[in-house]
Amino acid sequence: MNKFRTVVSLIIMVISAFAGFIVGAFLDNAVGGAILFAIISGIACIIYTVDNPRK
């Protein structure tokens, strides 16, 4: 189950990085938007994992 959480976290980060790339492209900073969105979603995944330990 631990591998499943890791895979889901990576998928969420990739999807949000793509969304950040699209949003950043409209604001003339595509790579910056992708990095920002990926970092925000990565931190959110870490906080979720810390708050919900394995049972």
URDAQUI-V101203 format. One record per residue. PHI is phi in whole degrees, 0 to 359 (* if undefined). Layout:
phi=PHI
phi=PHI
This chain:
phi=*
phi=294
phi=294
phi=297
phi=297
phi=295
phi=295
phi=296
phi=297
phi=294
phi=296
phi=298
phi=294
phi=292
phi=295
phi=289
phi=294
phi=295
phi=296
phi=295
phi=296
phi=293
phi=296
phi=294
phi=295
phi=289
phi=259
phi=65
phi=210
phi=294
phi=292
phi=297
phi=294
phi=295
phi=295
phi=299
phi=294
phi=294
phi=293
phi=298
phi=290
phi=296
phi=295
phi=296
phi=294
phi=295
phi=297
phi=298
phi=294
phi=292
phi=285
phi=237
phi=291
phi=297
phi=251
